[in-house]
Amino acid sequence: MPIIIVLLLTGFMMFLSFKYMTRSLNMGSRIFSRGFSSLGSEEDQRVTCPNCGRQVRRTDNPYCSRCNTSF
């Protein structure tokens, strides 16, 4: 009887560790795919819209959804 409990506990712990490991691997690959040059602070990742002053994400072609303009 105690062997069954130990096996159930180890199986559950392996399931949780596998679930956490895959989630952390996905996060790591997402950070790695963005590149090390874009790992700066959040202020470096944003740009201000010249029309309304809203902070939008810095991309090749920034787009403000509030005033529907790209700049």
Contacts in CASP RR format, 6 or more apart in sequence:
PFRMAT RR
TARGET T0000
AUTHOR 0000-0000-0000
METHOD contacts of the structure
MODEL  1
MPIIIVLLLTGFMMFLSFKYMTRSLNMGSRIFSRGFSSLGSEEDQRVTCP
NCGRQVRRTDNPYCSRCNTSF
31 39 0 8 1.000
38 45 0 8 1.000
44 58 0 8 1.000
45 57 0 8 1.000
45 58 0 8 1.000
46 55 0 8 1.000
46 56 0 8 1.000
46 57 0 8 1.000
46 58 0 8 1.000
47 55 0 8 1.000
47 56 0 8 1.000
47 57 0 8 1.000
47 58 0 8 1.000
47 62 0 8 1.000
48 54 0 8 1.000
48 55 0 8 1.000
48 56 0 8 1.000
49 55 0 8 1.000
49 56 0 8 1.000
49 62 0 8 1.000
49 64 0 8 1.000
49 66 0 8 1.000
49 67 0 8 1.000
49 69 0 8 1.000
49 71 0 8 1.000
50 71 0 8 1.000
51 64 0 8 1.000
51 67 0 8 1.000
51 69 0 8 1.000
51 71 0 8 1.000
52 64 0 8 1.000
52 66 0 8 1.000
52 67 0 8 1.000
54 64 0 8 1.000
54 66 0 8 1.000
54 67 0 8 1.000
56 62 0 8 1.000
56 63 0 8 1.000
56 64 0 8 1.000
56 65 0 8 1.000
61 70 0 8 1.000
62 70 0 8 1.000
62 71 0 8 1.000
63 69 0 8 1.000
63 70 0 8 1.000
64 70 0 8 1.000
64 71 0 8 1.000
END
